[in-house]
């Protein structure tokens, strides 16, 4: 049995893809916009619910997200519950940059923006709104200052409260049946 290191390069993961269980922890919308072939979608905020299925999954677990930060957070949660897992260096972005194919399901009429892009849009819009409304009343400038403070805190702690809030929007939420099907598939892959 091969022991998976804490992080795999995209090339190493591709070479071992058939023996790995890849879990994509991005939102369902992000996942639908393109994911590693064969990856199962278990959003980061549903990870604790998925622990029994992840423990029963066949093969070594490898976690992936857009760039690697959420996958590393997921790896930490799994480690706290005694479930070993690795991540893919650079996430799906790194995978695609190496020229590896992403699966894009048929029938997805529109794609959801990556969470990082959603956060940038929301933060920028809030800052602009605070500056614009600050022309009417100076207290509105606190909105821009609050967003700036949140971004600094996010960078220092490698967390993102805004992403946590945005992940609750309907286009970023899994349908219960989709998550149940994913968990059943993970549990049925056992030898």
N, C-alpha and C positions, 0 to 999 in steps of 0.2 A: 504494500500500500504506500502510495506517495503522500508525503506530508506537505500540506500547502503552507507556504510562508505567509506572513501577515499581509503582504501585498504582492500581486502578480502584475507583470507588465502586460499590456494588451496582447503582445505576440505570444507570450507564455500561456496566457489564458486561452487564446485561440487554439494553440496546439493541444490543450487539454480539455477543450470545451465539452467533449462527449462524456467525460468522467466527472464533470463539475455540475453542481446545481447552482445556477446563477439566479440571484434574487435582486431585482431592480427596486430600490426603495424610493424612487421618485413618485410624484403624483400620477394618477391614471392618465391625465391629459398629456403629461410629459412623456410617459411610457408609450402612449399611442403615437406620439410624433416620431418615434424611432427608438428601438431597443436592440440589445444584443440578442441574436437568434436563440430561441429556447429559454430566454429569461422569464422568470415568474415575477409578476408585479405585486409586491407587498409594500404599500406606502409606509414611510417611516413612522407615521402616527398610528399605524395599525400593527406595528411590529410585535408588541406585547401580546396581542390577541393571537398572533401567528406562532408563538413560541412552540406549542406542541407539534404543529406541522413542520416547523423548521428543524426541530429535534429529530423528527422521524424521517426527514428527507434523505434520499439516496445520494451518495457521493459527497464530496467535500463542498461546503457552502462557500460561495463567493458573492459578495455584496457589491452593488454598483449603483451609482447615481449619475448626475450630470458631470461633476468634476472630481468627486471623491470625498467631500466633507460630510455629506449626509450618510454615505456608506460607512465612513469611519465611526460616526456616531452610532449607527446601527451595530457595527462590529463590537463596540463597547457594551451596548445593551446585551447582545448575545453572550459576550464573555462573562458578564455579571450573572448569567443564567447557565453557565457551563457549556455553552454551545460554541465550538470553535468555528471561525469563519475568516476569510481573507477578503481583501478589496482588490479592485483593479485600478492601477495607477492611472490617474487622469480621467477615470470614469468613462461614460459613453462618449464624451468629447474626445478623450485620448484614444479610445477605440477607433472612432471614425477618422481621426487625424492620421492614424497608422494605415488607413486605407481599408479597414475591415468593414464588412457590410453591416448595416443596421436593418432590422426587420421593421417594415412599416405596414401595419395591417390594412387590408382592403376595407373599404367602406368607412374610413375615418374621413369625413367630409372636411373637417378643419383640424388643424393641429393647435394644441395649447402651447403657449410660450413656455420656455424653460423658467423655472422658479426664479432664478437669478435675474432674468429679464423682467419678470413681473414685479420683482422687488424694485429694480431700478426705475421702472415706469412709475410705480406708486410713490416711491420716495421723491422722485423728481417732480411729479405732479403736486404732491403735498408742499414741497418747498416753494414751488412757483405760486401755488395758491396762497401760502402764508405771506410771501413777498407782495403779491398783488393786493390781497386784503389788508396788508399792513399799510397800504396807502390810505385806506379808509379809517383804520384805527390801529395804532401801534401795537396793541395787545396781540394782534394776529401774527406778528413777527415771531411770537413764541412758538407757533406751529413749525416754522422753518427751523428754529433753534432746537426744538424737540426732536425733529427728524434727524438733524445733524448729530445731536447727542446719541440718538439711537443707532446711527450708522457707526459712530466711533465705538460705542459699546459692543456692537455686533462684531466689528473687526478685532477688538481686544479679546473677546471671549469665544470667537469662532462659533457664535450662535446667531440666529436671526429671528427675532420676535415677529417682524413683519412677514417673513416667510411662513411662520407658524399660523398667523392669522389668514394670510392669503390661501394657504393650503385648505382652509375650511370652505372656500367658495365652491359652489356647485360644480364648476367645470374641472376642479382639481380633486374632487371626491370620488372614490370608487362607489359603484353601485354595490349594494350588499351581496347581490347574487354573483357579481364578478369576483369579489374577494373570497366568498365561500367556495367558488369553483377553483380558484387559485390554491386555497388552503387544502382542498380535497386532492388536487393534482400533486401538491407537494407531499402529502401524506401517502399517496398511492405509488410514489416512485421508489418505495423501499423494496429491497430484494426479498 
